[in-house]
Amino acid sequence: MSLSLVRVDDRLIHGQVLLMWTKVRLGDAIILLVDDKLANDQFLKTVFINAGNGLGKKVYIFTVDEAVEKIPKALNGKKNYYLISKKIEQLYELKKRGVDFGDEIIFGTASKAEGTEKVYNNIYLSPRDIEYCDFLEAKGIKILSINLQSCG
């Protein structure tokens, strides 16, 4: 098993992920979301799970602590998954705690917020976020931004 897509996107699941990425990066229609806040909000958690199910995608939502345990177990199975986190910090935490999620992260939207600066198109990062990216790149992980609309 593997991860067909590892993505940072503060929107988590949206049309581009469900309709385009799942065609470009083939998987088994199973999405693993890692976001502590979402995992602890039962209402929003239900909304995301139901939205995915309605489009034929199975959605699992984990805190970082849960993901440290669950992702390696999923990787030992026979299916291909999509891993999406809301912030780069969550992938940094996973890597720091020994979770191997491959060698590529694709950035989607990281919206402008207090303390962030534009680094590329719709990607705004704080100095701390840049440190997380530097750590991940030092571990051999490529960090990319790909516009699927330009891919045809």
N, C-alpha and C positions, 0 to 999 in steps of 0.2 A: 504494500500500500504506500501511497505517497500523498503529498499535498500538491494538487494541480495548480493552485494559486495561493500565494500568501500576499495579503493586501492590507494596507492601512487606508482607511477611509472613514471620516467622521460621520458619514451617513450610513455606514455599515452595509445594509442591503437596500438597493435601489434598482432602477431599471437597467442601468449599464451592467451591474453585477449579474442580475438575473437573466437578462436577455442577451447580452453580448459576451461577457467573460465566460459564461458557461458553455458557449459555443466555441470560443477560441482555445480555452483550456479545458479539455474534456475531463469530466469527473463523474461521480456517481450521484450528483444532485444532492450532496450532503454538505451543508455549510456549518462550520464551527466559528462562532463569534466569541471573541474574548473581550470582555468589558465589565469591570467590576460593578460600575453603576447600573448598567442595564441588567446584569445578572441578579442584582438585588432589588429590582423594580418589577414586581410581579405583573403589574398591568402592562408595561411596555414589553416585557419578556413575552407575554401571551400574544401581543400584537405582532411582534416579529416572527414568532413561531407560526402563528396562523397565516401571516402573509406569505411566508415561505411555503407552507403546506398547500395553500391555495394555488400556488404556481408549480406544484410538483417537486418542491425542494424541501428536504428535511433539514430543520434548523436546530442546532444545539447551542446553548448560550452558557458560557462559563466565566467565572471569576479567574483571575490569573492563577490563584492557588489551585483551583479545580483543574484548570488547563494544564498545569504542570504534571498532574497525574493522568488526565484523560487523553491528551494528545499522543503521548508515547504509546498508550494502549491502542488508540485508533490506528496509529502507524503500523502496528503489528498485524492489523487485519488485512483484508483483501480489497478494500474499497479505496477510491481516490476522493479526497476531500478538498474543500476550499476553506482556508483559514483567513478570517478577516478580523482585524482589531480596529478600534476607534482611534487609537493613538499609537505612535511609534514606541512610547514608553512601555506599553504592554508587551510588544515583541522583544524589546530590550530585556524586560524582566524574565520572560520565558527563556531567552538565550542565556542570560546570566545564571539562571537556575538549572541549566543543563538540557533544555528542550531543543532538539534538533528539528528545525522546520524547513530545512533546505538552504539554498544559497542565493535566493532572490526574494526581494520584497518589492512590490509594485505599489507606489503611492497613488491614491486617488485624491480626494479632496481633504485638505487639512485647513479648515476655515480660519480666517483671521480672528484673532482673539487678543486680549490685552497681553502684552509682553512678547508677541510674535512679530516676525518680519517676513515679508514675501521672499521666498527663495526660488520659486518657479511657478508660473501660471497660477493655479489655485491652491498652492501649497505654502502655508505660513507656518514657520517653526520658531520656537523659543530657543534661546541659547542652550537650555537643557536638552531640548529635542535634538539639536545638532550634536551634542555630546553623545546621545543615544545612537544616532546614526553613525558617528565616528567609531563607537564601540563595535557596532554590528559590522561595519565595513572592515574593521581590523580583524574580525573573525571570519573574513572571506565572503561576506554576504553583499551582493550587489543590490543597490537601492536605485530603483528606476521609476520613471513616470512615463506611462505609455498612453497615448490618446488613441483609443480604439476606432474612433470615427475616421482617423487618418489611415487606418489599416485596411480600409475597404469594407 
